[in-house]
Amino acid sequence: MTDHAIGRPPVHALLADGTTVCIRSVVPGDHDQVQGLYEEMSLENLRLRFFAASRRSAALAAGRACGPPRPGFRALLAETGGRVIGLAEFDTGGDGDSAEISIAVADGLHHRGVGTLLVEHLVSAARAEGITTFTADALSENQEVLQLFADLGLRTTRHFEGPEVRCVVGLDEDDSYLSAVEARGRAADVASLESLLRPEVVAVVGAGRKPGSVGRAVLHHLHTGGYAGRLFAVNPGASSILGVPSYPSVSSLPKTPDLVVVAVPAPEIPEIAEECGKAGARAVLVVSAGLDSTQAQALMAACRAYGMRLVGPNCLGISNTDPEVRLDATFAAGHPRPGTAGVAVQSGGVGIALLDGLSRLGIGVSSFVSLGDKYDVSGNDMLQWWESDSRTGLALLHLESFGNPRAFSRTARRVTRRMPVLTVDAGRTDAGRRAAASHTAAAATRTMTRQALFTQAGITATRSVGELLETAALMHSQPLPFGSRVAIVTNAGGAGVLAADACAEAGLVLPAFTPEMIDHLLAVLPDGAAVGNPVDATAAVTEGQLKDCVDLLVRRPGVDAVLLALVPTAVATATGDDLVRALTDAPAHRAKPVLAVRLEQDLPVKLLPAADGGTTPSYAEPQAAARALAHAAHRAAWLARPAGTVPSLDGVDTSRAREVVATFLAAHPEGGWVDPSACADLLACYGIPQLPWAWAATEDEAVIAAERLRGPDGRVVMKAHWPGLLHKSEQHAVHLDLQGDAQVREAFRDFGTRFDGLLTGVVVQPLAPRGTELLAGVVQDEVFGPLVLFGLGGTTTDVLRDHAARLAPLTDHDVHDLITAPRCAPLLFGARGSGPVDLAGLEQLLLRLSRMASDLPQLVEADFNPVLATPSGVSVLDARVRLLPRRSQDPYLRRLR
């Protein structure tokens, strides 16, 4: 069923206790159910709702909610198990930007978040219709409703009139409201995962009597892993499997299972899921693969109908090493080692590699979830679980897809403030370039989009599973560096050179030592030592001398980390595990990271235990150590910077911009590239500066326009136009340096001859002054939302590909990063001696472009190339905008996948 009233299908969402409800628009067929909602209320609740205790109110309210559609009216209901448990409505009275709202919740279901969830969905629907304010009348004694409005996170005022109070709620979307929605969503999400990751009763369906089946392997792991709850098998042909009692069906189990593990052939899964739901199960783990679309839809329908969370299908399983749970519902080779790393993967093979690597390092896992095809439970869910479980100190993700990247980004930004979040940036080789696309669209690859998400969210993105483990070892065992300055100490000059090269390639800095520091180092090292950076302590260095050297370097303010590059020699014993352990014993080392490279090491990375209970990472290659240290430095820099804010902008006319979009799409229902006039109107709505221009459809109009627009030098530029023309330079559709009427006429005739049948007119502009040519643009990704690009522009933009990207809405920090990230950034700061360009104007242009893309989901591409930046100002010389008929999607609205 489609939710025609708000243009969206019905959605499922979580209440405060983790149970699932369906939110949808009311239809006429709901009349009896809605009337029943009111008729089952107590007289006291009816009085609070209608200001009078009358049973007649139920019929009147049902007729109002379920009547024919009318402008400005929306009614949403919440239902579970086919029963309506809540209703919320707004009514503008037919016009205006303010609507009156009312809420009703079934008796016995108060304080579970039903009303709040309905209001959040009403807020989203109202904003989409341009409504800016809700009003509500309540009795002053109705504390539940008054508290609901107070806790929404929206600006609310109250006006008392005798026994009644009028609440006025502003619907402006700001961070305080999003944070409040997030907090409610996080609590509900964590509550819904309790049955999955902390179940008291587990059943395994599909455990065979003979070895070799996946279900039997999962049952074996649960049984031998010491699962703390009740465990059952479901197999109609056995009374016991592996010593675990077995029953013929889920419905015949003596205890209702919290979690059911399903390992049966794909055609049987929908029926099993239905049985699980009817039996009262709260979570399902499907390890089976091979479901077709019909089976997948039936599985999801059963999970949603009965409020069950789902992991999988096609997954390795889940694990929680909490001593109170000891849940290992996987078919990995061995039991995960208990520890502090939370792991979520889509690939079972990657999951096995991470489990093995973390166990080998001694880090272990707090909980592990193989998401598989990720029908329901996602990486976002797991981040919120780890944030609240008090056991996880490190989050590792391997995600091949994102269901709601913008919600994931907000969650990750919050979680990464508390713990490192590491991921493998998979799929980097997809170039994603599109033929005949704008410069912006050609540059905006999925790789760039994903990297922007990771960067803005503070996620540490590595390039391989090995690099992920190497970085996890450092972040688990060592403090973060204060910066990127590294001191290298070696007992072999060649090893030191390799380490220095690796650090430089990773973007780390090797600072020079002061004369005083050199004297101190020479005093503790053997004769013949070279005390540059790297420090060559020679093969004769003793453990004590090397320890003193490291102590000096750690205490030096200009050093953020110490890297030891050691090789075994027959001269001294300063290369063994004992040395590295000794180096961590000194309290001074705990303030800065100390790590080792030992070229003879058999494993890529080890964590060597120290006497004080700590560990020191030891790497087999200097490149691995340098990469890990660079990741740690980047995380430290991200944490040191306060969270950015989206600046407010003056001179923005969103309503007018939406009118421009609506007018264009009414004339072009299929969408397309807008004409220069409409494009200029859109830019003007957002205060984006443009070089003066004029449209000319004839030769005479071009001459008149040129006469009006000529600058002091008398020269103008003429650009051909026809729908779909993107790369004017490649088409030789631009004439520069036109002087006098004769040259203007000749240029117009040239276009008319060469582009006969295409040309619809020309754009005439004054010749721009000299400056730096830049590119600014937006691509609206259907999954990730709008991506803002910035970098070098002009005719070389596609050749040099010097661009950076961030996801909108841009914060002040994002804009700073965009301007400083491209290789051409020094030109903007006056590297050629001409002084910096108008950086404040450039920031404003990017912020306004971001706002335009965030306001207008129909804007799928915007390409400003070139943008001319000079010390005196910033101006768009050429702009193209493409619109498509799209509905606004609220990425932060609480709903399940």
N, C-alpha and C positions, 0 to 999 in steps of 0.2 A: 504493500500500500504506500502510495506517495503522499507526503504531507503537502497538499496543494496550497494550504493557507500561507505557509512561510517559504514555499519553494524548496523544501528539503525533505528527504525521507525521514521516517521516524528514527530516533536514535536511542541507544541504551546508555545509561550512565549509572554511576555508583552513588548510593546513599552513604551517610556518615558511618554506618556500621558495615559497609562493604557489600551490602546486598545490591542487586541489580534491578533497575526499573526501566520501563520504556517511556520515553517522552515523545508525545506526538500531538498534532492539532486535533481538536474536537471536531467530529463530523456529526451530521444529524442522527445517524444510527446509534450514537452514544447516549441518546436522551435518557433511556431508562436507567443506565448505569450511573449517569451523573445525578439523576434524581435520587437514586438509591444512596449515593454518597452523602447527600444532605439528610435524607430520611433516617439514616442510621446514626446521625449525630445526636448527642445529648441535647436537651433543651438549653443547657447552659452554653454549650458551644454554638448552637444556633443563635442565641441571643448575642454572643460576642461577634458572630459573623454578620448578622443582619440587623443588629441593634434592637431586636425583638424576638421573643421565643415563639415562633409561629411555624407550624408544619406546612402551611401554604407556601412558605418561602421556598421550599424545595422544588416544587413544580415550576414556580416562576423563574428561579435561578437556572434550572435545567433548560427551560424554554429559551432563555436568553443566551445561554452558552451554546446550545445546539441548533440555533435558528439559522436561517440562510446567511451566507457571507455578506458582510456589509463593510464599507470602507472604514478604515481606522480601528477595526475590532479584531482582536486575536484572542483565542482561548486555547490553552495547552493543558493536557492532562498527563498524569503519571499513572501508570498501571503496572501491576505485577501479577502473574498468574491469571491474566484475564480480568482482574479486578481493578477498578478505578480507585486509587488511594489519594489522589490530590488533583486540584484544579486551580489554574491561575489565568486571569484575564486582564487585558487592557483595552480601553476604549477612548479614542480621541474625540468622540462625538461627531466624527465626520470630517473634521479639519483641524488645523493647528499642529503644533509640535509638542503638545503636552497630552498625556493620556492618564486616565484614572485606572488604577490597578486594584484587583481584589484577589484573595487567596483563600482556599479551603483545603484542609487536610483531614483525612479520615480519623475518627476517634481511635485511640490506641496506637497511632503512628506518629504522634508528635515527638519532637526532639530527635528525629532521625534524619533531618535535612531535606524532607520532601518539599516543603514550601520554598526553602532557599534555592534548591536546584531548579524548581519551576521558574522562580523569579529570574535566575541567571539566564535561562533560555528565553524568557520574555524580554529581558534587557537586550539580548543579541538580536532578536526579531525586531524590536522597536528601533534600535539604532539603524538597522538596514532600511527602515522606512523613514528615516530622518527625524524620529521622535527624540527629543532631548531631555524630557522631564516626565517622571511619574508622580502622580499624586495619589494618596490613599487616606481614607477616613477610617478611624478606629476609635473604640471606646478607650478611655485613658487607662482602664483596668486591664485591657488586653495586652499584657506584658509580652506575651509570646510574639505577637505580630510586631509590636514596637521594637523588640529586641532583634527580630529578623532584619528589619530595615537598618537598624543601627549597626549590625554586624556585616552588612553586605560589602562594605569597603567603598561605597559610593557616598558622595557628599549629600547628607540628609539634614533637613531642618524640620522642626516641629512647631506647630501653632495650636495652642490649647484654646478651646472654646467650650467652657462648661465641662460636661462629662466626656466630650469628644476631643480628639486631637487629629489634626491634619498633618500628614507627613508629605514633604516635598523632596523628591529624590532626583538629583541631577545624574544624567546618564553619560557624562563625559568619561571616556576611557582613559584612565591614567594608571600609573604603576601601582598605586595603593589598591585599586580594585583588582588588577591582575594578581597582585600578591595575595589578596584575600581569597580569590578564587583558587589560586594555587595551593594555599594552605588547606582549604577544605578538600580539594582534590587529592592532595597528598595523604591526608588522614584517611579518606575513604579508600584510596588505592592500597595503602598499607594494610588496612583492615581486611580488604578483599583477598590479599595474598597470604593471610595467616593460614587458611586451610590448605594452601598449596605448599608453603615452606615450613609450616609448623603444624602439620596434621596430627591429630590424636589417633586416627584410624585410617589405615591405608589398605586398599584392595588392588590386586594385580589381576587383570583380565587378559588371558591369553598365555599364561605360564604352562608350558607343555610338561608332560610327565617324563619325556626323554630329553637328554641334553641337546643343545643346539639351537633352541629358540630364543629370540630376544626377550620375550616375556619371562622365560625361566631365568635368564641371566639377570634381569632386573630384580626378580624375586630373590635370587641368591644374594645379590648385593644388599638388598634391604635386610635380609635375615642375618647374614654374616657381619653386616656393618653395625649391628647392635641397635637397630631402630628402637626407640624408647616407647613407641605406642603399640597399638594392636595391629596385627598384620594378618591379612587373609589372602588366599588365592581364590580365583573364580574359574572353575573348570568342571563342567558337568560330568566328566569321566573319572574324577579322582576325589577322594576324601582328604588326601594330604599330599602336598608336594614339597619336597625338601624339608620336611618336618613342619611345614606351615599348613594349618587347617584350610581345606578347600571346600567351596560350596558351588552348587550348580549355576547360580545366577547372582547378580548384584542384589536383586530384590530379596534373596533368601539369606543374606548375611545377617548374623545375629546383632551386629552393631552397624549403624549408618556410617558409611565411610566419608571422611572429609575429603580425601584424595583418592581418585581411581586412576591407576595406570593402565592404559589400553594398548595392547600389543597383539592385535588381530588383523586379518586381511582387511583391506580398505572397504570392500562392500559391506562388511559387518559393523563398521564404526558408527554410522548414524544410529542404528538400532541400539547399540551399546550405550551411546551418549544419551539417548532418550531414556533408557532404563536407569542410568545413573541419576539423571535429573529427577525422575519420579521417585527414586529411592531417597532423595534428599542430599546427594553429594554436593559439595561446594566447589570442587576443583577437579579438572580432568587433565591428565598428561597423556598425550597420544604420541607414542614413539613410532608408530607405523607410518609408512610412506605410500605414495601412489594414489592418493585420492583424486578422483576427477571432480569437475566443477559442481556436479549435482551432489556428490557425496560431501564435498566441502561445505556447500550451502546448508545441507541438512545437519551437519555437525555443528556449524555456527548457530543455526536456528535453535537447536536443542540447548546449547550452552546459554544462549541469551534468554530463551523462554524460562529456563529454570535457574538463572542467575549463577551459572558456574563459570569460574575463570578457567582458561584453556592455555596450556603450553603445547606447542607443536602445531601440526603434526610433523613427522619426518625429523625427529630430534634424538639426541643422545640421552636425554633425561635431565633430572635435577638432583641437587644435593644440598644439604644444610648440615654443616659439621658441628653446630651448637651441641655441647654435651647433653643438653636437656632434650635434644631431638634426635641427633645422629641418623639423619635421613640420607640414604644413598640410593636413589631410584634412578640409577644409570646402568648402562651396560659397558662402561669403560673397563679397561683391563684390571684396574685395581681400585681400591677405595681412595678418595681424595684425602690428602693430608690436611688436618685442621689448621687454620691460620687466619690471616686478616685480609686476604684479597677476595673481593667479590668479582665473579666472572660471569659474563653473559655473551654468548656467541650464537651465530646462526649456523655456522658450519660445525658439524660434529667432529670432523678431523682437526679443525683448529682448536676445538674444545679439548680434545685428547692431548694435543701438543701443549696447550697451556697448563692443563692439570699436571702433566708430567714435568714440565719445566718448573712450575711453582713448587711442586713437591721436592724436586731435586735441589732447588735453592733454599728450601726450608721455610719459604714464605707461607705456603699452604693457602687454603681457601676458606672463607667464611661461608659462602654459599655459591653454588654454581647452577646456572640455568642454560641449557641448550635450547634456544628459541625455535630452531628449525624453520618452518615456513611462516612462523610468526602471525598466526591468525588472530591472536588476542594479546597475550602478555608480551611486552616489548622491552627494549632497553630502557625506555623512560620509566616503566614500572619498576625495573630493577634498581635504577639509580635512586628512586624514592625509597625503596626497601632498605638499601644499604645506608642511606642517609639516616635512617631511624633505628637500625638494628643494634647499634652500640658495639658491634664486633668488627665491622669492616673499616679498614684504614686505607684501602687502595682499591680502585675500581678499574677493571679491565674489560673492554668491549671489543667485539668484532661484529660489526653490523654491515650487512650487504645492502640494506635498504632502510628507509626512514618512513614511518607512517605519518608522523606529524612533526616535521623538523623544527618548526617554530616553538611548539610546546616543549620539545626535547631540548632546544637551545636554552630556554628559560630555566628548565630544571637543571641542566648541566651547569649553567652559570652559577647557580646557587650551590650545587653539590661540590663543584671544584674549589669553592672557597673553603671547604671543610676537608677534602681529601683529594689526592691526585686521581684524575680520570684519564686513563690511557686507552688508545685505540690503535688498530691497524687500518691505515688509509688504503682500503682495498679498491681495485678497479681504476688505478691512476692512468692506465694507458688509453682510456676512451677519450679520444680527442674531442668528440662532440661538435665539430665544426659543421655548419650548415651552408650548403651552396646557396648563392643569391641572398644571403642574409645581410643584415646591417653589420657594421664593424663591431658593435657591441655584442650582438648575438653570436657572431663568429668567435669572439674571444671568450664568451661565457660558457665554458665547458662544465660538465657535471663535476669534473675534478676541481675546478676553481670554486664552484658553488659549495661543494662538500668541505673544502679547505677553509672557506670563509666561515662556515658553521663552526668548525673545530676551533679556529682562531678566536672568534668572538666569544665562544663559550668557555674558553680556557682549557680545552681538551688537548692533551698531549698526543699528537698524531705521529705514529711511527710508520715505517715503510715495510716492516716484516714482523712475523711472530718472534724471530730471534731478537730484533731490535726492541720489541715490546718487552721481552723478558729482561734484556740488558738494562733497560731504563727502569723497569720495576725494581730490579735489584738495588739500584742506586737510591731511588726514592724511598724504598722500604727501609734501607739501612743507614742512610746518611741525612744530615740536615741539608736544607736547600742552601745553595751559595747565595751570597749577597749580590753578586754580579757575575761577570764572565771572565774575570782575570784569574789565570791559572799559573801556578808555579810547578815546573816539572823537575823532578829529582831522579837521577838515574845512576847506575853503577857501570854503564857502558854507553859511550858517546853515541854510537849508532842507534841504540834503542831510544835515546833521548831525542835524536833528530826525527825518528819516525813518529814519536809522540807529539813533537812540536808541529810537524806537518799535519797530523790528524787534528790537532786542536785548531790550527788556523783554518783548515778546510771546514770545520764545524762552526766557524764563526766565533771562536773563543779568542781571548787576547792573552799574550804572554808579556806581562809588564817587565820593564827593566828594574833592577834593584838599585837602591840608593847606595852611595859609598859606605855609609854606616852599616847597612845591612850586609854588604859584601864583607866587611871586616868581621862581623859577627859569624857569618857562615864559614869564613876561612879559619876562624878560631876553633871551630868544632869539627872540621873535616880534615882528612889526612893530607899530607903534603902532595902537591900535584893536582889537587882538585881545581876544577874550573867553575867559577861561581857566577856565570851569566845565567840566563834563563833559556834553556834548561841548565840545571846544576849538575855537572858531571862529578859525582863523588868518588869516582874511580873504583876499580875492582877491589881495592884494598880496604874499602870502608867497612867498618864494623857495625853491628846492629846498634850499639849504643850511639855511635857517631851519627848514623843515619836517623835515629830517633831524635837526637838533639837538633839535627838539621830541619827535620819536619816540624818540630816544636817551634823553632824560630819562624819558619814560614807561615805556620798557622796563626801565630800571634801578630804577624805583620798586617797592618790595616790595608795595604794595597794588594793583598792576595785574597781571593775568594774561595779557592780550592787548591788542593795539592794532589798532583798525579805522580805516582811512583812508577817508573819504567825500569824493571829489574830483570836481569838475566842471571842464570846460574854460572858461577865461576869456581875454580879450585883455589882461589886466593883467599876468599872470606866467605862467611856463611850468611851474609846479609841478603839472601834472596828467598828464604824459606817461609813456610806458613807461620812459623813462630814470630818472625819479624813483623809481618802484617798484623798479627794479633796484638803484638806489643804496641804497635802504632796507635791502636784504638784505645789502649788503656789510659792514656793521658786525658784528663778532663778537657784540656784545651781543644782537643780534636773534635769534641762534640759540637762545637759552635760552627764548624766549617767542614765541608765534605773532604775526606781523604780516600782515594781509591788507587788501586794498583793495576799495572799491566805486567803480566809475566808471559813472555813469548813462548815458553815451554809448556804452558798449561794445557791440559788435555781437553777441558771443557770450555765453551765460549765465555761463560761467566760462572763464577762461584761466589758464595757468601761465606767468608771465613770467620768463624766464631772468635770473639775476644774474651779475655778473662772477665771483663766487667759485664758480660751478657750481651754486648752489642755484636755487630758483624761489620766486616769490611768487604766491599765488592772487589773482586779480582778478575781481570779480563785477559783473554788470550791475544787480543788485537788492540792496538792503540786506537784504531778508528771506532771500535765499539765503545771504549771508555769515553772518548771525546764526544760521540753522539749522545750518550746517556747524560753526560755532564752538560751539554748544550741544552738538552730538553729540560734538565733541572733548572738551569739558569733562566730559560724562557718562562718556566712556571713561576719562579721567584719574582720575575719582573711583572708578570700578570697579576700576582697576588698583591704586589706592592702598590699597584695602581688602583685607586678607588673605582667602584663601579660607575660606568658612564651614565649620563642622562640624555634623554632626547630633548634638545632645546625647543622652547616655544618660538614660533615664527610669526611675525606680523605681516600684514598685507597679503594673507592667504584667503582666497575666496573659493572654498570647496564646493559650495552650492552651485556657483556659476560654472565651475569645472565639470561638475556632473551633468549640468545642462548641455554643455558643449559635447560631451561624450554621448549623451542620449540623442541629441540632434543628429550627430554623425551616424550613429548606429541605426537610427530610424530610417535614414536615407540609404544606408549600406548594411542591411541585416546580417550579411556574411562577414562584416568587418573589413579592415584593410588599412592602408597607409593614409593618414589624413592629409588634406590639402594644406598648403602653406598658411592660409588664413586661419583655419581651425587650429593648426599647430601653434601659431603665434598666440592665439587666444588662450590656449591651455597654459603656455608658459607665462603669460601675463597673469593668469589666475594665481600663480604661485610666486610671482615676483621674480622670475628668472630673467636676468638681463639679456637682451637681444640687440644685435646690431640693427640699426634702422633698415627698413626694406620696403619695397613696393611691388605689387603684382601688376604685370602687364600682359594683356592678351593679344595686343597688336603692336606693330612697329611704332606707330605714333605714340601709343601709351608708354612704350619703353623709353622713347625720347623725352617725354614729359617727366617721367619718373626719374630719369637720369639727371635732368636739369635740376630737379628739386633736391636730389640726394647728394649731388657732387660736393665733395669737401674742398678744403683750400687748394688742394692740388688738382682739382677738376676731374679726377678719375673715378670710375665706377666699375663694378663687377656685375656680370650678367650670368645667371644660372638657368639652364633649361629645366622644365618640369613636365612630367607626365606621371600618372598614377603608377606606383611600383618602381620608379627610378630611385636607386639607392646609391650606387657608387658613381657619382657624377664625373670624377676625375678619370676613372677607367673608361667612361663613355665619351670623354672629351666634351662634356656638356657644360663647361665653364669657360667664360671669356674674362680675362683679367685686364687691368690697365686700359680700360676703354676711355678715350678722350674725345670729346666733341660729338656732335650729333651724328656725323657721318660714320664714325666707328661703331656707335650704338646701333645704327640701322644695319650696318654690314654684319654685325654679330647676330642680330635677330634673324636676318635673312639666312645666315649660315645654319642656324639651328633649324629654321623652317625647311631648308633643303635636306639636311642630313637626317632629321627626325620627322620627316613628313609622315603623317598618319598617327604619330605618337604625341607630338608636342601639344600641350594644352595652354601653355603660357610660359612666361619667364619671371624670375625674381631678380630685381635690380637692387643693388646695395652699394653704399660708398666703399671704396677700397679701404680695407682695414689697416691700421698702423702695424708696425712690426711688433712682434711679441712671441711668446712661447705658445705653440699650438698644442692643445690637449684634447683628450677624448673623455667625455662623461656620458654615461648611459645606464639604462636599466633593461633587464630582461626579467619578465614575470614567469617564474618557474611554478608550474601547477602544484608541485609538492613542497618546495622550499620557500615559495613566496618570491617577492621582488629582490633581485640581486643588483646592486649598484656597482658599476665599473668605473675606474678612473685610470688615466695614464697618458702616455704620449699619443698625440693625435696627428692630424694632417694626413698627407698621402702615404706616409710610411707606417701608419699604425698597424696594418696587418703584417707587414714585413718584420718589424722590430718586436712586436707583441710585448710591449712594456706596459703591463697593466696590473692593477690590484683590484680586489673585489671584496665587498662586505654585504651582508644581508640587511635589508631594511626592516624596521626603521633604524636609521643610523643614530648612534649616540655621538656626543662630542668626541669621545675617544676614538670611535670608529672613523670619523672624518679625519682626525689627525693621522691615524694609521693609513688611511687611503692616500693622503697627500704625501706622506713620507715613504711609503713602501716601494713605489716604482723606482727603477734605476735612474729615471730622469729627474728625480726629486731635487738633486743639487741645483739644477737649473732654476727651480722655483725659488730657491733661497739665495740667489745671486751669485752662483758659482762662476759666471762669466764676467763678473765685475760690473754688471748693469744694475745691481740692486735687486732685492727680492720682489716678486710679483705681489699683487694684492691678495695676500693669503686669507685675510678675513673675507674678502669677496668670494674667493674660491671655496672656502668652507660653507658660506651661505648658499652658493649654487648647489653644492652636493647635498646639503640638508634639505633644500627646497625640492630638489629632484627626488630625494628619498620620500619626502612627504607626499609628493604627487603620486608616486608609485604605490605608496601605502593607502592613499585615499581611493585610488581608482583601480580596482582589480581588472577592469577591461583594458588597461594599458599594458599590453604584452611586450612591447619594445619601445624604447626611446633612445635615440642616437643623436648626441650632440657632438658633431665633429666637423670642423674644429671648434673648440672653445679657445678664444684668444685671451691669454693672461699677460697683463703688463703691470708695471708698478702702479699705474693709476686706476686700474680696474679690470674686471673680468666680463666677457661678453660672449654669447653664443653666436657664432657666425652662420652655422647651418644646423638645422634641427629637423629630425624626422620622428614621427610617432605612429605606431601601429596599434589599432584598437580591435578587440574581438568581443563578441557578446558573452560576457561571463558574469556570474553572480558572485557576490561577496561571500567568502567563507570565513567564519570566525575561527581562527586557529586555536584560540584559548578557551573555547566553549567546552565545558566538561562533557565528554562523551567517550564511550568505548569505541574501538576500531570496528 
